[in-house]
Amino acid sequence: MKTIAVIFGGRSAEHDVSIITAHIPIIESLTAMGGFDIWPVYITKEGDWYSDKAMNDMAFFKQSDYEAILKKQKKVRLSFDNGLEVIWPGILDKKVKIDVVFPAMHGTYGEDGSLQGVLRMAKVPFVGCDMASSAVAMDKAFTKQVLFAEGVPVVPFVWFTREDFVSKDGILKEKIEKLRYPLFVKPVHLGSSIGITKVTGKSRHPGESRDPELENAIEVAFHYDDKVLVEEGVENLIEVTLPIIGNDVLTLASVERPLNKTEFFDFKDKYLSGGKGSGVNSEYSEVPAKIDEALIKEVQKLGKKTYRALGCSGIARVDFLIESTTKKVFVNEVNTLPGSLYVHNWKKSGVSGVELVRRLVVLAEERFAQQQALTHTFSSDILSKVGGPKAY
Amino acid sequence: MKNFLTRYSLNYVRSLVYMLQASEYHVGDFLDWFWRTRDFLHVEERKTLVKTPKAVVFLCFGYTTLVVLYVCALWLLSTATAVWSYLVFFFAIVGVPFVLTYILAVFTVAVRFMQWPVERSIVASAKKKLKEHKGLKIAIAGSYGKTSMREILKTVLGRSKKVSAPPGSHNTPLGISSFVNGLQGDEEVLIFELGEYYPGDIRKLCDFVEPDRGVITGVNEAHLEKFKSIEQTQKTIFELANYLKGKTLYVNGENILAKNYATALTPPILKEVPDRAEDLNPSARRLATPFTKGRINFYTRSGSGKWKVENATTNLQGTTFTLVSGEQTISAHSHLLGLHQVGPLVAAADIASTLGLTPTQIERGISETKPFAHRLEPKTDAHGVTTLDDSYNGNPDGVRAVIDFLASLHGSRRFYVTPGLVEMGPKKEEVHTEIGRELARAGIEKVVLLRNSVTPFIEKGLQEERYAGEIIWFAKALEAFSALSNLTVQGDVVLLQNDWPDQYA
């Protein structure tokens, strides 16, 4: 029996969403599959780590006082002694050796490569994208820069840091001026549409360069992040998304169209209006999207290209913006841990939760085996020469 | 040891009373359950104790007795003088739950004895009211399928007649009495399910209801543990045939046990029963009299009475067929699933036409029939997975019919989820092995079994037929249900077959 740790929660705006993803479908599917000793590892909003099998049941987190219950428990420690061990400290430490990790954390620290970096150091196979692709995908500006360089269509954009915004105000304004309204202002690192504002340009006074609506939007974005992206909105917009799994050989789910009620897909639509017991994002979407076959093909082609350009592995979801009259397709962003793994879509694409989770674990182990086959060290005599007689 | 200690928990009395209620205050069943159960803390798994006045009386009596027993034990301790009296005290304390169980059993018998005159007077008054009622009375007996038959008749006849039937499973004299007391008097048709638990039950209910027509839905191993033999079951159910002298009885011709028994009762000329009894020549009619004096109408998916069935098809949307009788035709479409539903629908159509309903009225009535709760009731979720809830179907014939239906569904991956059937007595192994063989022959892709004393026989049957699909095991029904949403994809069909009541768990 393999021991698997599902890590979720974390210091992230998407902390609660992560709890759902961890349980529906990950822990539920692992349980249904059998053959796994499942250890839920939960990170609080403060960053404390706990692990208790009672947390395998989603009901644990529905208790209003679950945080108080946890505070009475021992925090766990991690050991990286040639593999990952979870340790409950005590007179006699209790230790559990972990064979594979299933990260189920959204947003900062979990989806941005931080956790992946820790797991690489620990030398343990883990599910989903690796550190570099996670870090790039987490930064919407980096993503666009990489994709633009690789010839994948993205909408025109401008990015800047808080420091830039103060010191290069004039240059930035000039750049933003060149973008066509409506604009979207986004914190580059946040997922789930948090801190995103649509700027219509209606508040601009003719002849004046100041746009209070835009300034407010940038202010809001800087409230959440120190790097901000301003990009052109797409007219006659159709949004679609495509979940993908695989390392070298890719399997595509169905192209899905979120049927958002508001003007763009905000946090509430995404997570709070989902159906009972089916994880996040299961309703308000059309699977498969009822769009032209040619557009579907284009989305699938660009999806694969994006996945490879960013070096994704395991699972990711690529979001697209389509100009429906000109049929122009743009890649918008990449999500390396889709909420609830987008299991609702996979189910409609013929892959059950159990099958999805099973494949992801296999993909994690395959990538790990490939990485272990690489040589990471080589012998040299450089140390012995440090401080020795200088050669003339 | 941990399980043994559950007898000493505060909830123990509640568990006992719950089990008395679940076994309808049958002391034998209650004691059987008591000796079978290990963990007394977790008995209310599927249902919970309903606090009826009777249950409250039992709870009060149970807790009072418990206190008295412990007080007696302590009194023993206080008077203890020698070592052996401490031993007696110890055994008295250990024995309290067992003694309490038997005291409750005796109390149950005593209560029944006290209730008897009251019940008798309620039933007598209801019987009088029913005798004066002008409505046509149809009685349904059988080991299975009674509720489905009742609902079909209610729907098909209800289109044009004022029909009433006791709700739920009100099929005991007291249940029927409360229904009769609520009648308005202008009902044109009354439909009764006759419950059979012990020999003589059907006869008693017939004396009460005095039916004008009868339907026997089938005989099988359901309740075999109570009846001891299938012959006894047959005899009990056919007490209805015995009663209906000179009146029409419909018998499910697809059920071998019912068909054989009915055929043995009926003179040869009536075996196939193609026409109405009135149309028979005098000698045939004379031949038809020795037992029922009336006629037996078999109903099958080929027809019943004057109706012949043509072009019957079924899928997840329902069942479609044509009824033909001379010049008359009915294009029937029912939302009920499976060809096994055609027989009961035709029987209802035939009863309807003898009551004067026109083919159009019958057609409309049939079109309104739909699956009843937990009886092959389809539900498709947001992910496109269709669940067929057949959790109230716990009999071998029903299971066979459903497997036939699943076998007819093409292009879907099929999951068959079951804990097996209860009350199969000595037929336990035979019935379950056969279910396994049928599942294998039907090519069901996934068989999901709950671990218990009978499902290994299903596995055995599957293996005997070299089953090529996957068998998935779960310890508990709840685990299986939560796993299913992660095992299925769009287009899958999941059949939930039978749910075990707590007293069998």
Chai-1 contact restraints between the chains, C-beta under 6 A:
chainA,res_idxA,chainB,res_idxB,connection_type,confidence,min_distance_angstrom,max_distance_angstrom,comment,restraint_id
A,P25,B,N486,contact,1.0,0.0,6.0,A-B,restraint_1
A,E28,B,N486,contact,1.0,0.0,6.0,A-B,restraint_2
A,S29,B,N486,contact,1.0,0.0,6.0,A-B,restraint_3
A,A32,B,A483,contact,1.0,0.0,6.0,A-B,restraint_4
A,A32,B,N486,contact,1.0,0.0,6.0,A-B,restraint_5
A,A32,B,L487,contact,1.0,0.0,6.0,A-B,restraint_6
A,G275,B,A382,contact,1.0,0.0,6.0,A-B,restraint_7
A,K347,B,H383,contact,1.0,0.0,6.0,A-B,restraint_8
A,K347,B,V489,contact,1.0,0.0,6.0,A-B,restraint_9
A,K347,B,Q490,contact,1.0,0.0,6.0,A-B,restraint_10
A,K348,B,G384,contact,1.0,0.0,6.0,A-B,restraint_11
A,K348,B,Q490,contact,1.0,0.0,6.0,A-B,restraint_12
A,G350,B,V489,contact,1.0,0.0,6.0,A-B,restraint_13
A,S352,B,L487,contact,1.0,0.0,6.0,A-B,restraint_14
A,S352,B,T488,contact,1.0,0.0,6.0,A-B,restraint_15
A,S352,B,V489,contact,1.0,0.0,6.0,A-B,restraint_16
A,G353,B,N486,contact,1.0,0.0,6.0,A-B,restraint_17
A,V354,B,N486,contact,1.0,0.0,6.0,A-B,restraint_18
A,V354,B,L487,contact,1.0,0.0,6.0,A-B,restraint_19
